[in-house]
Amino acid sequence: MEFLVEKIGMSRTVEVPSVPVTLLRVHEVKVCEVREDGKALVAYSSSKKMNKAIAGQQAKFNVSEDFNKFMTIEVAEGTEVGDLSTAPLSEATLVRASFTTKGRGFSGGMKRHNFGGGPGSHGHRFGRRIGSIGNAEWPGRVQKGKKMPGQYGNTKNSVKNDIVSFDAENGILVLKGSVSGHNGAKGLVRIVK
C-alpha cells in the first residue's frame, strides 16, 4: 500500500543518544477509481493551474476543485472510492520511501564520482580532470560505463526506513534516517511491514 507524502525536513529525537529523523507530511488523497490489478486512480491537491482536461476529470469522478492533480498508486484490498485511510501507517514499522534526488546538473568527475584529481601545486595542468579514459591498441575505444563527467542527480531513489512515529491527526510521519530530495519534494511511501 502506498501513500503520497511531502518532505518537510530533517530533525532529531530528544533522547540520548539522539537519532536523526525525517519529517514527512502525508497528503490527503481521494480515491477516484479502483482497478483490478490492486492500483487506484487518486486525486490530490496541488498548486497546478486548472484547465479543461482537469475540470473534466473532476466532473467525471465528482471531486472538488481543490483536488486538481491525478496519479496512480497501489492500494490495499477492499479499498473503496472516497477518502484514502491512513490507519495502516499507525500499525506499520518499516516503509520504503521513493523520492527524486536533488538535480546537480552537468558535473565533473570529482564531484560526480568522488575522484581524487591531481596535485594542487608544482606547475602541472592536471587539475580536476579525470585522467586517461582509454586503453592501448585493444580494445581501441572507451569502455561502456566509464565513470566520466555528465548529468548528476535528478534520478529516482528508494530507501527503507523504520517508522519512529505517526501523528494521524496532523498527518506527520517521522522516519528514522534520511530520504532523498529537497525539502518540499513529493514522493511515495510504501508499507513494507
N, C-alpha and C positions, 0 to 999 in steps of 0.2 A: 504494500500500500504506500502511495506517495502523497506528499504534501508540498504545496508551493510556499516557499519561505523567502524572506529578505534578510540579508546580513545587516545587523545593527553595528557590530563592532566586537572588540575583544575586551576582556576584563580578567579578574582572577577571584578565587574564593577567599574568604576571610580566614579560614582555619590555617593552622601551621602544621606541616608546610603547605603553602598555598598552591592551587592548581590553576593553570591558565585555562580560560574558558572562552567560548564564542557565543554571543547572544544572537538569536535568530527570531524574527517576528513571523509567525505563521499567518499567511493571508487568509482572509475569509473567501471561500470558494463556493460557487453554486454548481451543482451537477446538472447539466442540461440533458445529457443523453448517455445511457449506459449501453456499451456494446457487449457482444457475446464473448469476446476474447479477454475479458477482465479489465478493459480500459474504458474510460469515460471521457466525454467532451465536457469540459468545465469552463465557467466564465469567472473572471476576477476583475477587480478594479485596477485600472492603470491610468496614467496621465495621457494616454494616446488620444489623439483627436478623433472626433466622430466622423463617420462617412456613411453613405447609403448601404454599403455592404454590412457594416457593423450593426446599423439600425435594423436591417433585415434579419440578421441572426438574433438580435434581441427580441424582435417581434415573434419570430418562429418559436423560440424557446421560452417566451414570456418572462424575461428577466428585466430588471430595471436599468435605467440609463447609466447608473454608476458602474455596472459590470460591462466594460467595453473591450475586454480582451479575452480571447478564447485559446485553449490549448488542450492537449490530450494527456491524461495521466492514468496510472494504474490505480485501481480501487479494489477494495475488499469485496468478497462475495456478499450478495444481499444488499448492496448499496442501491439506494433509490434516488430518483430525481428530487432535487432540493438542496438544502444546505449540507455540506460535507462535514461529518462529525470528526472532531479532533480527539475524541476519547481514547482511541488506540495509542496515542502518544503518551498518555498518562501511565500506561502499563508497560511500554516499551523500555528496553535497556540499551539497545545498540541500534544505530541508524547509519545509513550511507548517504553522505551529503555530496551532491553533484553541483558544481559551480563552474563558471568560466574564469580562467586565471587572468590576472592583470595583463593587458597587452603592452609590450615594451617596444614594439616597432622593430625595425631592422637593426640588429645588434651585432657587434663584433664577437669573435671567438672567445675573448677573455671574459666578457660579460655573459655570453650565452652558454658556454661550456666550461667556464672556470679554468681556462688555460692560464699558464704562468706568465707568458710573454717573455721578452728578452731583458737583459740587464738594463738598469736605468742610467748608465754612465759610460764614459770612455769612448765617445765619438762613433758608435756604430749606428746603423739605421734599422735595427730590428724592431724596436719599439713595442707596439701592441699587436704586431702581425701574428699570424698563426703558423708561419714557417712553411716548410716543404709539404706539399699536398700529394705529390705523385710518386711513382716508383721509377725504376730504371726501364730498360727496353721492354721487359714484361711486367705488368700487362699493358703498359703504354697508355694508360688512361687513369683517371681519378676513380677510385673505388666508390661504389654506391654506399650511401650512408655516412660518408666522411663528415666529420664534425667541422663545419665551416660557418662563417657569418651568414645571417639570414633572419627571417621573421622569428621573434622570440615572444612567447606568451600567447594570449588570446586563444587558448585551447580548453576543451572541456576536461575537467579533472574531478575524480571521485575519491573520497576518503571515508573510512569508517571511524565513527566517533561514539563514545559512550555518552549516554544522557545523564547529566548531573541533576537537572530538574526541569519541570514543565509547568508554567503558570497558565492554566486553562482560561482563567478569567481575562487576562490581558493578552494571551496568545504568544507568550515569550518562551522559547525553547532554549535551554542552556546546554551546550555540548562541551565535553572535555576536549581540549586541544584547539587546533585551528582548522579553518576551511579556506579554500582558495577564494579569490575575488576581492574586489574593493568593497568598502562599506556602502551599503545601499544596493548591492548586487542581488539579483533574484536568482534562485536556484531551486532544486528539488531535494527533498529529504525522503528516503525510502526506509521503512522499518525493516531491519534485519532480524531482530528478535526482541 
